[in-house]
Amino acid sequence: MTVNVALIGAGSVGQRHASNLRELGVRVASVTDAQPAAAERLARDVDAPAFTDPDLALDRVDVDAVYVCVPPFAHGPGERAALARGLPLFVEKPVGLGVEGAEEIGRLVEAAGVVTGTGYHWRCMDVMEHARGLLAEAPALLASGYWLDKRPPVAWWGRVDRSGGQVVEQLTHVLDTARFLLGEVVEVYAAGVRDAPEAGNRAAGGEPDDVDDATAATMRFASGAVATLAATSVLPAKHRAALHTVSRGLYLEVSEAGLSSFDGTSRTDLACAEDPRVVVDREFIEAVQGRREATRTPYAEALRSHRLGFAIAESARTGLPVKLSEDRTAVGGAVL
């Protein structure tokens, strides 16, 4: 049976998912974007109607699931429209700007009881379970993660009130991987720097950027492990993004390329056998079809990783350490 999907968000990420879904035999039955021209371009490519309003799209076209692939500031309407109709929901990361809106969607997801998936595709790398097995035998004591990249060319990315900043929008993949491999984080402390903020970087026709040029952070896990993080967007091109872990007698490096391990005598390099960006889509469609019980990237997990990214961003902004618990984030002793 062909699965029919409503795609909300016709930017580069939405286009990538549309391509993946077509390769998987899924029909993109409608395309919605706040920019009519963008919606119409992608709609022509997939031979589907274009809309600018998600409620109207879901009222007009019968679908089996919804993909929400919008920038951080645009999350909310698409998710609510899908959940109000009890439709399975895939949401690209990050799942919002701050925590409040994402928490609301999380409650709606729980109430609806629908299948969910999110864009944390690093979890879908086939090397991840091997890494978890190694760390089960030799628990990590130390980790270091980084995202060293250029500034994306879209105008909204450089504004905190549009993207949430680099930690929330990009480093979140590394944060999610750290949680997946090492468990929950209980405390963070971060600092950021902006070079010549009065000038800033400026997208074509846009306002000056106000995101930090670089961020450094520390994290403490419930297990007792500690980690350091670094992110920057000032390079001319993406250099690298990865998570390293140190255990007694074992060193691991996880990146989108795969897994490297070193036990003191030999090094093993395992490449990903399949693109995890495709796997994350396939797993969601299989869950929609009832061929698997759930995805490895449910909304509840994305929400926990989003809380962590937001806590780091808040610590960098306020200069205060942030403690996290299962159901809330506290800054300087105050609950957000």
C-alpha positions in Angstrom: 0.0 0.0 0.0 1.4 3.4 -1.0 1.9 5.8 1.9 0.7 9.4 1.2 2.6 12.1 3.0 1.8 15.8 3.5 5.1 17.8 3.5 5.2 21.0 5.4 8.3 23.0 4.6 9.7 23.3 1.0 13.3 24.4 1.8 16.4 22.4 1.3 15.6 19.9 4.1 12.1 19.4 2.9 13.4 18.8 -0.6 15.8 16.2 0.7 13.1 14.3 2.5 10.9 14.5 -0.6 13.6 12.9 -2.6 14.2 10.2 0.0 10.5 9.4 0.2 10.1 9.1 -3.5 13.0 6.6 -3.5 11.2 4.7 -0.8 8.0 4.5 -2.9 6.1 7.1 -0.8 3.9 9.6 -2.4 4.2 13.3 -1.4 0.5 14.2 -1.7 0.8 17.9 -0.8 3.4 20.6 -0.2 2.9 23.5 2.2 5.2 26.4 2.7 4.6 30.0 4.0 6.3 31.1 0.8 4.0 30.4 -2.1 6.7 30.2 -4.7 8.7 27.7 -2.7 5.6 25.5 -2.2 4.7 25.6 -5.9 8.3 24.8 -7.0 8.5 21.6 -5.0 4.8 20.7 -5.6 5.5 20.7 -9.3 8.5 18.4 -8.8 6.4 15.9 -6.9 3.2 16.4 -8.9 1.1 17.5 -5.9 -1.0 20.5 -4.9 0.7 23.5 -3.2 -0.6 25.2 -0.1 0.5 28.0 2.3 -1.6 26.8 5.3 -1.2 23.4 6.9 -4.8 23.1 8.1 -6.1 23.8 4.7 -3.7 21.3 3.1 -4.8 18.5 5.6 -8.5 19.4 5.0 -8.1 19.2 1.3 -5.9 16.2 0.8 -6.1 12.8 2.5 -2.8 11.6 3.8 -1.4 8.9 6.1 1.4 11.0 7.8 2.8 14.5 8.0 6.4 15.7 7.7 7.2 19.1 9.3 10.5 20.4 7.9 10.5 24.1 8.8 13.0 26.5 10.4 13.1 26.6 14.2 10.9 29.7 14.4 8.1 28.2 12.3 7.4 25.1 14.4 4.0 24.7 15.9 1.2 25.2 13.4 2.2 22.2 11.3 2.5 19.9 14.3 -0.8 21.0 15.8 -2.6 20.5 12.5 -1.3 17.0 12.2 -1.9 16.0 15.8 -5.4 17.5 15.8 -6.2 14.9 13.1 -4.4 12.0 14.8 -1.8 11.7 12.0 1.6 10.2 12.4 4.2 13.0 12.6 7.8 13.4 11.5 9.5 16.6 12.8 12.8 18.0 11.7 15.3 19.2 14.3 15.5 21.4 16.2 11.8 21.0 17.3 11.4 24.7 18.1 13.1 27.9 19.4 12.6 27.8 23.1 11.4 24.9 25.3 7.8 26.0 25.9 6.4 25.5 22.5 8.2 22.1 22.1 6.9 21.0 25.5 3.3 21.8 24.3 3.8 19.7 21.2 5.2 16.9 23.3 2.1 16.9 25.5 -0.1 16.8 22.3 2.0 13.9 20.9 1.5 11.9 24.1 -2.2 12.6 24.2 -2.6 11.6 20.5 -0.6 8.4 20.9 0.6 8.6 17.3 3.8 7.3 15.7 6.5 10.0 15.6 9.9 10.4 14.1 12.4 13.3 14.1 15.5 14.4 12.2 18.1 13.1 14.6 19.4 10.7 12.0 22.8 10.1 13.7 20.9 7.6 15.9 20.1 5.6 12.7 23.7 5.0 11.8 24.3 1.2 11.7 27.5 1.7 13.8 25.6 3.2 16.8 24.5 -0.1 18.4 28.1 -1.3 18.2 29.3 1.8 19.9 26.6 1.3 22.6 27.8 -2.3 23.1 31.4 -1.2 23.6 30.4 1.5 26.1 28.3 -1.0 28.0 31.4 -3.0 28.6 33.6 0.1 29.2 31.5 3.0 30.4 32.7 6.4 29.3 34.3 8.7 31.8 35.0 11.6 29.5 33.6 12.9 26.2 34.3 15.7 23.9 32.0 16.9 21.1 32.3 19.6 18.4 30.6 21.2 15.4 33.1 23.3 13.4 31.4 24.8 10.4 30.5 27.8 8.3 27.5 30.1 8.7 24.6 28.7 6.6 23.5 31.1 3.9 19.9 31.5 4.9 19.0 34.8 6.4 17.2 33.5 9.5 20.1 31.3 10.7 22.2 34.2 12.1 19.3 35.5 14.3 18.8 33.9 17.8 15.1 34.8 17.6 14.8 32.8 14.4 17.3 29.9 14.7 18.0 29.6 18.4 21.7 29.8 17.6 24.3 27.2 16.6 24.0 25.1 19.7 20.2 24.7 19.2 20.3 24.4 15.4 23.5 22.4 14.6 25.3 21.1 17.7 22.1 19.4 18.7 23.0 16.4 16.6 26.1 15.9 18.8 24.1 16.5 22.0 21.5 13.9 20.9 24.3 11.4 20.2 25.9 12.1 23.6 22.5 11.3 25.3 22.0 8.2 23.2 25.4 6.8 24.1 26.1 8.2 27.6 22.7 8.8 29.1 21.0 11.9 30.5 22.8 15.2 31.4 22.2 16.7 34.8 24.1 20.0 34.6 25.7 22.3 32.0 27.8 25.4 32.0 28.6 27.4 28.8 30.2 30.6 27.5 30.0 32.2 24.1 31.8 34.9 22.2 30.9 37.2 19.3 33.6 39.0 17.4 32.8 42.6 16.6 29.1 42.2 17.5 28.4 45.8 16.4 29.2 44.8 12.9 28.2 41.2 12.8 27.8 39.1 9.8 25.0 40.0 7.5 23.0 37.8 5.2 21.9 39.3 1.9 19.3 41.9 2.7 19.1 40.8 6.3 19.7 42.1 9.7 23.1 41.8 11.4 23.7 38.4 13.0 23.5 38.1 16.8 24.4 34.4 17.2 27.7 33.6 19.0 30.6 33.0 16.7 31.9 30.3 19.1 30.5 28.5 22.1 32.3 26.3 24.7 30.5 24.2 27.2 30.9 21.5 29.9 28.3 18.8 30.8 27.9 16.4 33.7 26.0 13.2 33.1 23.9 11.3 35.6 26.4 8.5 35.3 29.2 10.8 36.6 30.8 11.2 33.2 31.9 14.7 32.1 32.1 16.2 28.7 33.3 19.3 26.9 31.7 20.8 23.8 32.8 23.3 21.2 30.9 24.9 18.3 31.8 27.6 15.8 30.4 29.0 12.5 33.3 31.2 11.4 35.1 28.7 9.1 34.9 29.0 5.3 33.5 25.5 5.1 32.3 22.7 7.3 35.4 21.1 8.9 34.1 18.4 11.2 31.3 17.3 13.6 31.8 14.4 16.0 31.6 13.0 19.5 34.6 11.4 21.2 34.4 9.2 24.3 37.1 8.0 26.7 36.7 4.9 28.8 39.2 2.8 30.7 41.2 1.3 27.9 38.9 2.5 25.1 38.7 5.6 22.9 35.7 6.0 20.4 35.0 8.6 17.8 31.5 8.9 16.3 30.7 11.1 13.3 28.4 10.9 10.3 31.2 9.0 8.5 31.0 6.1 11.0 32.8 4.8 14.1 36.5 4.6 15.0 37.7 2.8 18.1 41.1 2.4 19.7 41.9 0.0 22.6 45.6 0.7 23.0 46.8 -1.9 20.5 44.7 -1.6 17.4 42.4 0.8 15.7 39.1 -0.2 14.1 37.3 2.0 11.6 33.7 1.2 10.6 32.0 3.2 7.9 28.2 3.6 7.7 26.8 1.0 5.3 23.8 3.2 4.5 23.1 7.0 4.6 21.3 7.5 7.9 19.3 10.4 6.4 17.6 7.7 4.3 17.3 5.2 7.2 15.5 7.7 9.4 12.8 8.2 6.7 12.5 4.5 6.1 12.1 3.7 9.7 9.3 6.3 10.1 7.4 5.0 7.1 7.8 1.4 8.3 6.3 2.5 11.6 3.4 4.2 9.9 2.8 1.0 8.0 2.8 -1.0 11.2 6.0 -2.9 10.1 7.9 -1.7 13.2 6.6 -0.7 16.6 8.4 2.7 16.8 11.3 4.7 15.4 14.6 5.2 17.0 14.0 9.0 16.9 10.6 9.6 18.6 9.5 13.1 19.5 10.0 12.5 23.2 13.7 11.9 22.7 14.0 14.9 20.4 12.4 17.0 23.2 15.0 15.9 25.7 17.8 16.7 23.4 16.2 20.1 22.7 16.0 20.8 26.4 19.7 20.1 26.6 20.6 22.4 23.7 18.4 25.2 25.1 20.0 24.8 28.6 23.5 25.3 27.0 22.3 28.3 25.1 20.7 29.8 28.2 23.9 29.2 30.2 26.0 30.9 27.6 23.5 33.8 27.6 23.3 34.3 31.4 26.7 33.1 32.5 25.0 30.7 35.0 25.2 27.0 35.3 22.0 25.1 34.4 20.7 22.0 36.1 18.4 19.7 34.2 15.9 17.2 35.4 13.6 14.7 33.6 10.6 17.1 33.3 12.0 20.6 33.4 15.1 22.8 32.9 16.1 25.2 35.7 18.4 28.2 35.2 20.1 29.7 38.2 17.6 27.8 40.4 14.6 29.2 38.6 12.4 26.8 36.6 11.9 27.9 32.9 
